[in-house]
């Protein structure tokens, strides 16, 4: 099997951005944050929830270092049923 780096052109309907701007302007996102004390790992865990189109509840999280030293961070989760497993691979 051969893979190529060629990608088809990105296409969107002419009103794509107008539709989403007008649609999401009608939604109150009700953003909520929750913090977990994780100083022993040196990371801040910030849980996030917000409402989207059709009153869908979107959940996620952000990890942030307690200092400003830049570091790469990759978070991978499948997302079904809100399940994810934090892994530290170093």
The first five atom37 places (N, CA, C, CB, O) and aatype in JSON, in Angstrom:
{
  "aatype": [20, 20, 20, 20, 20, 20, 20, 20, 20, 20, 20, 20, 20, 20, 20, 20, 20, 20, 20, 20, 20, 20, 20, 20, 20, 20, 20, 20, 20, 20, 20, 20, 20, 20, 20, 20, 20, 20, 20, 20, 20, 20, 20, 20, 20, 20, 20, 20, 20, 20, 20, 20, 20, 20, 20, 20, 20, 20, 20, 20, 20, 20, 20, 20, 20, 20, 20, 20, 20, 20, 20, 20, 20, 20, 20, 20, 20, 20, 20, 20, 20, 20, 20, 20, 20, 20, 20, 20, 20, 20],
  "atom_mask": [
    [1, 1, 1, 1, 1],
    [1, 1, 1, 1, 1],
    [1, 1, 1, 1, 1],
    [1, 1, 1, 1, 1],
    [1, 1, 1, 1, 1],
    [1, 1, 1, 1, 1],
    [1, 1, 1, 1, 1],
    [1, 1, 1, 1, 1],
    [1, 1, 1, 1, 1],
    [1, 1, 1, 1, 1],
    [1, 1, 1, 1, 1],
    [1, 1, 1, 1, 1],
    [1, 1, 1, 1, 1],
    [1, 1, 1, 1, 1],
    [1, 1, 1, 1, 1],
    [1, 1, 1, 1, 1],
    [1, 1, 1, 1, 1],
    [1, 1, 1, 1, 1],
    [1, 1, 1, 1, 1],
    [1, 1, 1, 1, 1],
    [1, 1, 1, 1, 1],
    [1, 1, 1, 1, 1],
    [1, 1, 1, 1, 1],
    [1, 1, 1, 1, 1],
    [1, 1, 1, 1, 1],
    [1, 1, 1, 1, 1],
    [1, 1, 1, 1, 1],
    [1, 1, 1, 1, 1],
    [1, 1, 1, 1, 1],
    [1, 1, 1, 1, 1],
    [1, 1, 1, 1, 1],
    [1, 1, 1, 1, 1],
    [1, 1, 1, 1, 1],
    [1, 1, 1, 1, 1],
    [1, 1, 1, 1, 1],
    [1, 1, 1, 1, 1],
    [1, 1, 1, 1, 1],
    [1, 1, 1, 1, 1],
    [1, 1, 1, 1, 1],
    [1, 1, 1, 1, 1],
    [1, 1, 1, 1, 1],
    [1, 1, 1, 1, 1],
    [1, 1, 1, 1, 1],
    [1, 1, 1, 1, 1],
    [1, 1, 1, 1, 1],
    [1, 1, 1, 1, 1],
    [1, 1, 1, 1, 1],
    [1, 1, 1, 1, 1],
    [1, 1, 1, 1, 1],
    [1, 1, 1, 1, 1],
    [1, 1, 1, 1, 1],
    [1, 1, 1, 1, 1],
    [1, 1, 1, 1, 1],
    [1, 1, 1, 1, 1],
    [1, 1, 1, 1, 1],
    [1, 1, 1, 1, 1],
    [1, 1, 1, 1, 1],
    [1, 1, 1, 1, 1],
    [1, 1, 1, 1, 1],
    [1, 1, 1, 1, 1],
    [1, 1, 1, 1, 1],
    [1, 1, 1, 1, 1],
    [1, 1, 1, 1, 1],
    [1, 1, 1, 1, 1],
    [1, 1, 1, 1, 1],
    [1, 1, 1, 1, 1],
    [1, 1, 1, 1, 1],
    [1, 1, 1, 1, 1],
    [1, 1, 1, 1, 1],
    [1, 1, 1, 1, 1],
    [1, 1, 1, 1, 1],
    [1, 1, 1, 1, 1],
    [1, 1, 1, 1, 1],
    [1, 1, 1, 1, 1],
    [1, 1, 1, 1, 1],
    [1, 1, 1, 1, 1],
    [1, 1, 1, 1, 1],
    [1, 1, 1, 1, 1],
    [1, 1, 1, 1, 1],
    [1, 1, 1, 1, 1],
    [1, 1, 1, 1, 1],
    [1, 1, 1, 1, 1],
    [1, 1, 1, 1, 1],
    [1, 1, 1, 1, 1],
    [1, 1, 1, 1, 1],
    [1, 1, 1, 1, 1],
    [1, 1, 1, 1, 1],
    [1, 1, 1, 1, 1],
    [1, 1, 1, 1, 1],
    [1, 1, 1, 1, 1]
  ],
  "atom_positions": [
    [[0.85, -1.17, 0.0], [0.0, 0.0, 0.0], [0.9, 1.24, 0.0], [-0.97, -0.01, 1.22], [1.86, 1.31, 0.76]],
    [[0.57, 2.18, -0.84], [1.36, 3.4, -0.95], [0.52, 4.58, -0.49], [1.86, 3.61, -2.39], [-0.62, 4.75, -0.92]],
    [[1.09, 5.4, 0.38], [0.41, 6.59, 0.84], [1.07, 7.8, 0.2], [0.45, 6.7, 2.38], [2.29, 7.85, 0.02]],
    [[0.25, 8.77, -0.15], [0.79, 10.0, -0.71], [0.41, 11.17, 0.2], [0.26, 10.23, -2.15], [-0.51, 11.07, 1.01]],
    [[1.12, 12.26, 0.05], [0.84, 13.45, 0.84], [-0.16, 14.37, 0.13], [2.12, 14.2, 1.13], [-0.48, 15.44, 0.64]],
    [[-0.64, 13.94, -1.02], [-1.6, 14.77, -1.75], [-2.93, 14.79, -1.01], [-1.8, 14.24, -3.19], [-3.41, 13.77, -0.53]],
    [[-3.5, 15.98, -0.93], [-4.8, 16.13, -0.29], [-5.75, 16.75, -1.3], [-4.7, 16.99, 1.0], [-5.35, 17.61, -2.09]],
    [[-7.01, 16.33, -1.26], [-7.97, 16.98, -2.15], [-8.19, 18.42, -1.69], [-9.33, 16.19, -2.18], [-7.96, 18.73, -0.52]],
    [[-8.63, 19.29, -2.57], [-8.86, 20.67, -2.17], [-9.99, 20.75, -1.14], [-9.2, 21.54, -3.39], [-10.97, 20.01, -1.21]],
    [[-9.84, 21.65, -0.18], [-10.87, 21.87, 0.83], [-12.01, 22.65, 0.19], [-10.29, 22.63, 2.07], [-11.79, 23.72, -0.39]],
    [[-13.19, 22.12, 0.29], [-14.35, 22.81, -0.28], [-15.38, 23.06, 0.81], [-14.97, 21.98, -1.45], [-15.59, 22.23, 1.69]],
    [[-16.01, 24.22, 0.73], [-17.08, 24.58, 1.67], [-18.18, 25.26, 0.87], [-16.55, 25.52, 2.83], [-17.9, 25.9, -0.15]],
    [[-19.43, 25.14, 1.33], [-20.49, 25.92, 0.69], [-20.18, 27.42, 0.82], [-21.88, 25.58, 1.31], [-19.49, 27.83, 1.75]],
    [[-20.67, 28.21, -0.09], [-20.39, 29.65, -0.09], [-20.82, 30.32, 1.22], [-21.09, 30.31, -1.25], [-20.19, 31.29, 1.65]],
    [[-21.89, 29.82, 1.86], [-22.4, 30.45, 3.09], [-21.91, 29.74, 4.36], [-23.92, 30.46, 3.07], [-22.5, 29.94, 5.42]],
    [[-20.87, 28.94, 4.28], [-20.39, 28.15, 5.42], [-20.16, 29.01, 6.66], [-19.11, 27.42, 5.04], [-20.73, 28.74, 7.72]],
    [[-19.31, 30.03, 6.55], [-18.97, 30.84, 7.72], [-20.16, 31.68, 8.18], [-17.78, 31.74, 7.41], [-20.36, 31.87, 9.38]],
    [[-20.95, 32.2, 7.25], [-22.14, 32.97, 7.62], [-23.1, 32.1, 8.41], [-22.84, 33.54, 6.36], [-23.61, 32.52, 9.45]],
    [[-23.35, 30.89, 7.92], [-24.25, 29.97, 8.62], [-23.79, 29.72, 10.05], [-24.35, 28.65, 7.86], [-24.58, 29.86, 10.98]],
    [[-22.52, 29.36, 10.24], [-22.05, 29.02, 11.58], [-21.98, 30.25, 12.48], [-20.7, 28.36, 11.5], [-22.27, 30.14, 13.67]],
    [[-21.6, 31.4, 11.95], [-21.59, 32.61, 12.77], [-22.99, 32.97, 13.24], [-20.99, 33.78, 11.99], [-23.18, 33.28, 14.42]],
    [[-23.96, 32.92, 12.35], [-25.33, 33.24, 12.73], [-25.93, 32.18, 13.63], [-26.19, 33.41, 11.49], [-26.66, 32.51, 14.57]],
    [[-25.64, 30.93, 13.37], [-26.2, 29.84, 14.18], [-25.63, 29.85, 15.59], [-25.92, 28.48, 13.52], [-26.38, 29.78, 16.56]],
    [[-24.33, 29.95, 15.71], [-23.72, 29.9, 17.04], [-23.94, 31.18, 17.83], [-22.23, 29.65, 16.91], [-23.81, 31.17, 19.05]],
    [[-24.28, 32.28, 17.15], [-24.63, 33.5, 17.88], [-25.92, 33.33, 18.67], [-24.77, 34.66, 16.91], [-26.18, 34.09, 19.6]],
    [[-26.74, 32.34, 18.31], [-28.0, 32.11, 19.0], [-27.84, 31.16, 20.19], [-29.04, 31.56, 18.04], [-28.81, 30.91, 20.91]],
    [[-26.65, 30.63, 20.39], [-26.41, 29.64, 21.44], [-25.7, 30.28, 22.62], [-25.58, 28.45, 20.89], [-24.66, 30.93, 22.46]],
    [[-26.26, 30.1, 23.82], [-25.55, 30.52, 25.03], [-24.62, 29.37, 25.41], [-26.54, 30.87, 26.21], [-25.09, 28.31, 25.81]],
    [[-23.3, 29.56, 25.28], [-22.39, 28.44, 25.5], [-22.32, 27.96, 26.95], [-21.03, 28.81, 25.05], [-21.87, 26.85, 27.2]],
    [[-22.75, 28.77, 27.9], [-22.73, 28.38, 29.32], [-21.41, 27.7, 29.68], [-23.91, 27.43, 29.63], [-21.39, 26.58, 30.19]],
    [[-20.33, 28.39, 29.43], [-18.99, 27.84, 29.67], [-18.77, 27.65, 31.17], [-17.9, 28.76, 29.08], [-19.05, 28.55, 31.97]],
    [[-18.27, 26.49, 31.54], [-17.95, 26.21, 32.95], [-16.56, 25.58, 33.02], [-19.02, 25.28, 33.61], [-16.18, 24.8, 32.15]],
    [[-15.83, 25.94, 34.06], [-14.49, 25.39, 34.26], [-14.42, 24.76, 35.64], [-13.4, 26.48, 34.1], [-15.05, 25.24, 36.59]],
    [[-13.65, 23.7, 35.75], [-13.39, 23.07, 37.03], [-11.91, 22.8, 37.15], [-14.21, 21.76, 37.18], [-11.26, 22.4, 36.19]],
    [[-11.37, 23.01, 38.32], [-9.93, 22.85, 38.53], [-9.67, 21.67, 39.45], [-9.3, 24.14, 39.11], [-10.44, 21.41, 40.38]],
    [[-8.6, 20.98, 39.2], [-8.17, 19.87, 40.04], [-6.75, 20.18, 40.53], [-8.22, 18.5, 39.28], [-5.89, 20.56, 39.74]],
    [[-6.52, 20.02, 41.81], [-5.19, 20.3, 42.37], [-4.24, 19.19, 41.95], [-5.24, 20.42, 43.92], [-4.37, 18.05, 42.38]],
    [[-3.29, 19.54, 41.11], [-2.34, 18.55, 40.6], [-0.91, 19.05, 40.74], [-2.63, 18.22, 39.13], [-0.05, 18.69, 39.95]],
    [[-0.66, 19.88, 41.74], [0.67, 20.47, 41.89], [1.77, 19.43, 42.01], [0.7, 21.38, 43.1], [2.9, 19.68, 41.6]],
    [[1.46, 18.25, 42.55], [2.5, 17.23, 42.68], [3.02, 16.79, 41.33], [1.98, 16.04, 43.46], [4.17, 16.36, 41.23]],
    [[2.21, 16.87, 40.28], [2.65, 16.52, 38.93], [3.19, 17.74, 38.19], [1.52, 15.9, 38.15], [3.75, 17.59, 37.11]],
    [[3.03, 18.94, 38.75], [3.49, 20.15, 38.09], [2.56, 20.67, 37.01], [4.81, 19.91, 37.51], [2.92, 21.57, 36.25]],
    [[1.34, 20.09, 36.94], [0.37, 20.48, 35.91], [-0.92, 20.97, 36.55], [0.08, 19.3, 34.97], [-1.33, 20.49, 37.61]],
    [[-1.55, 21.92, 35.91], [-2.9, 22.32, 36.29], [-3.86, 21.59, 35.35], [-3.1, 23.9, 36.22], [-3.68, 21.62, 34.13]],
    [[-4.86, 20.96, 35.91], [-5.89, 20.28, 35.13], [-7.12, 21.16, 35.18], [-6.19, 18.83, 35.69], [-7.64, 21.47, 36.26]],
    [[-7.6, 21.58, 34.02], [-8.76, 22.45, 33.95], [-9.81, 21.75, 33.1], [-8.4, 23.85, 33.37], [-9.65, 21.62, 31.88]],
    [[-10.89, 21.31, 33.74], [-11.99, 20.69, 33.0], [-12.87, 21.78, 32.41], [-12.83, 19.76, 33.92], [-13.12, 22.8, 33.05]],
    [[-13.35, 21.58, 31.19], [-14.18, 22.57, 30.5], [-15.46, 21.92, 29.99], [-13.41, 23.21, 29.33], [-15.44, 20.79, 29.5]],
    [[-16.56, 22.63, 30.1], [-17.81, 22.21, 29.46], [-18.45, 23.43, 28.81], [-18.79, 21.54, 30.5], [-18.31, 24.55, 29.3]],
    [[-19.13, 23.21, 27.71], [-19.91, 24.28, 27.1], [-21.01, 23.67, 26.24], [-19.01, 25.22, 26.24], [-20.94, 22.5, 25.86]],
    [[-22.01, 24.48, 25.95], [-23.14, 24.05, 25.13], [-22.91, 24.48, 23.69], [-24.47, 24.63, 25.66], [-22.35, 25.55, 23.42]],
    [[-23.33, 23.65, 22.77], [-23.19, 23.95, 21.35], [-24.55, 23.87, 20.68], [-22.18, 22.98, 20.67], [-25.58, 23.82, 21.35]],
    [[-24.54, 23.85, 19.37], [-25.75, 23.81, 18.57], [-26.61, 22.62, 18.98], [-25.42, 23.75, 17.08], [-26.07, 21.54, 19.23]],
    [[-27.9, 22.78, 19.04], [-28.8, 21.71, 19.43], [-28.7, 21.36, 20.9], [-28.53, 20.48, 18.6], [-29.11, 20.27, 21.31]],
    [[-28.15, 22.27, 21.71], [-27.96, 22.09, 23.15], [-27.04, 20.92, 23.48], [-29.31, 21.88, 23.83], [-27.12, 20.34, 24.56]],
    [[-26.17, 20.56, 22.54], [-25.2, 19.48, 22.77], [-24.18, 19.94, 23.82], [-24.48, 19.07, 21.45], [-23.66, 21.06, 23.73]],
    [[-23.91, 19.1, 24.79], [-22.91, 19.4, 25.82], [-21.56, 18.88, 25.36], [-23.31, 18.76, 27.19], [-21.39, 17.7, 25.08]],
    [[-20.59, 19.78, 25.28], [-19.24, 19.44, 24.87], [-18.36, 19.48, 26.11], [-18.71, 20.41, 23.75], [-18.39, 20.45, 26.87]],
    [[-17.58, 18.44, 26.32], [-16.68, 18.37, 27.47], [-15.26, 18.15, 26.99], [-17.11, 17.24, 28.44], [-15.02, 17.48, 25.99]],
    [[-14.35, 18.72, 27.72], [-12.95, 18.53, 27.41], [-12.11, 18.98, 28.59], [-12.56, 19.29, 26.14], [-12.63, 19.25, 29.67]],
    [[-10.84, 19.06, 28.39], [-9.97, 19.53, 29.45], [-8.71, 20.13, 28.87], [-9.62, 18.39, 30.41], [-8.36, 19.9, 27.71]],
    [[-8.04, 20.89, 29.7], [-6.78, 21.5, 29.32], [-5.77, 21.2, 30.41], [-6.94, 23.04, 29.09], [-6.09, 21.28, 31.59]],
    [[-4.58, 20.86, 30.02], [-3.48, 20.68, 30.95], [-2.52, 21.85, 30.76], [-2.76, 19.31, 30.74], [-2.18, 22.21, 29.63]],
    [[-2.09, 22.42, 31.86], [-1.19, 23.56, 31.77], [-0.11, 23.45, 32.83], [-1.95, 24.89, 31.9], [-0.4, 23.14, 33.99]],
    [[1.13, 23.69, 32.44], [2.24, 23.66, 33.39], [2.13, 24.83, 34.35], [3.59, 23.69, 32.65], [1.6, 25.89, 33.99]],
    [[2.61, 24.65, 35.56], [2.59, 25.72, 36.55], [3.69, 26.76, 36.32], [2.74, 25.14, 37.93], [3.67, 27.81, 36.96]],
    [[4.62, 26.51, 35.42], [5.6, 27.54, 35.08], [5.5, 27.82, 33.58], [7.05, 27.1, 35.48], [4.75, 27.14, 32.87]],
    [[6.24, 28.78, 33.11], [6.11, 29.2, 31.72], [7.11, 28.55, 30.77], [6.26, 30.68, 31.63], [7.24, 28.99, 29.63]],
    [[7.82, 27.52, 31.22], [8.77, 26.84, 30.34], [8.0, 26.13, 29.23], [9.65, 25.83, 31.14], [7.14, 25.3, 29.52]],
    [[8.28, 26.44, 27.97], [7.54, 25.78, 26.88], [7.91, 24.3, 26.77], [7.81, 26.48, 25.55], [9.08, 23.93, 26.83]],
    [[6.9, 23.47, 26.62], [7.08, 22.03, 26.47], [6.02, 21.5, 25.53], [7.01, 21.31, 27.85], [4.92, 22.05, 25.49]],
    [[6.32, 20.47, 24.76], [5.27, 19.87, 23.92], [4.32, 19.05, 24.78], [5.89, 18.99, 22.8], [4.73, 18.45, 25.77]],
    [[3.07, 19.04, 24.4], [2.07, 18.24, 25.11], [1.07, 17.74, 24.09], [1.37, 19.07, 26.24], [0.53, 18.52, 23.3]],
    [[0.82, 16.46, 24.1], [-0.17, 15.86, 23.21], [-1.19, 15.14, 24.08], [0.49, 14.89, 22.17], [-0.83, 14.33, 24.93]],
    [[-2.44, 15.44, 23.86], [-3.52, 14.76, 24.57], [-4.31, 13.98, 23.55], [-4.43, 15.76, 25.36], [-4.74, 14.53, 22.54]],
    [[-4.49, 12.69, 23.8], [-5.19, 11.83, 22.84], [-6.31, 11.11, 23.57], [-4.22, 10.82, 22.18], [-6.08, 10.49, 24.61]],
    [[-7.5, 11.2, 23.03], [-8.62, 10.46, 23.58], [-9.61, 10.16, 22.47], [-9.31, 11.26, 24.73], [-9.75, 10.93, 21.52]],
    [[-10.28, 9.05, 22.58], [-11.27, 8.68, 21.58], [-12.54, 9.49, 21.78], [-11.58, 7.18, 21.64], [-13.16, 9.93, 20.81]],
    [[-12.94, 9.68, 23.04], [-14.03, 10.58, 23.33], [-15.38, 9.96, 23.61], [-14.18, 11.47, 22.24], [-16.26, 10.65, 24.13]],
    [[-15.61, 8.69, 23.29], [-16.92, 8.12, 23.55], [-17.21, 8.04, 25.04], [-17.04, 6.74, 22.91], [-16.36, 7.61, 25.81]],
    [[-18.41, 8.45, 25.43], [-18.89, 8.37, 26.81], [-18.01, 9.13, 27.79], [-18.97, 6.93, 27.23], [-18.01, 8.84, 28.98]],
    [[-17.26, 10.1, 27.31], [-16.43, 10.92, 28.19], [-15.24, 10.19, 28.76], [-17.26, 11.44, 29.29], [-14.63, 10.68, 29.71]],
    [[-14.9, 9.05, 28.24], [-13.79, 8.27, 28.78], [-12.48, 8.69, 28.13], [-14.04, 6.76, 28.57], [-12.41, 8.89, 26.92]],
    [[-11.48, 8.81, 28.91], [-10.14, 9.0, 28.39], [-9.15, 8.53, 29.46], [-9.88, 10.5, 28.0], [-9.49, 8.46, 30.64]],
    [[-7.97, 8.23, 29.05], [-6.96, 7.77, 29.98], [-5.75, 8.66, 29.81], [-6.6, 6.27, 29.76], [-5.18, 8.76, 28.72]],
    [[-5.36, 9.32, 30.92], [-4.17, 10.17, 30.87], [-2.93, 9.28, 30.87], [-4.15, 11.17, 32.07], [-2.84, 8.35, 31.67]],
    [[-2.0, 9.57, 29.99], [-0.76, 8.8, 29.91], [0.41, 9.75, 29.87], [-0.76, 7.89, 28.68], [0.36, 10.8, 29.24]],
    [[1.45, 9.39, 30.54], [2.67, 10.17, 30.53], [3.74, 9.29, 29.9], [3.08, 10.64, 31.97], [4.2, 8.32, 30.5]],
    [[4.13, 9.63, 28.69], [5.14, 8.86, 28.0], [6.36, 9.75, 27.84], [4.63, 8.34, 26.63], [6.29, 10.78, 27.17]],
    [[7.46, 9.36, 28.43], [8.62, 10.24, 28.34], [9.88, 9.48, 28.11], [8.75, 11.07, 29.58], [10.95, 10.08, 28.01]]
  ]
}
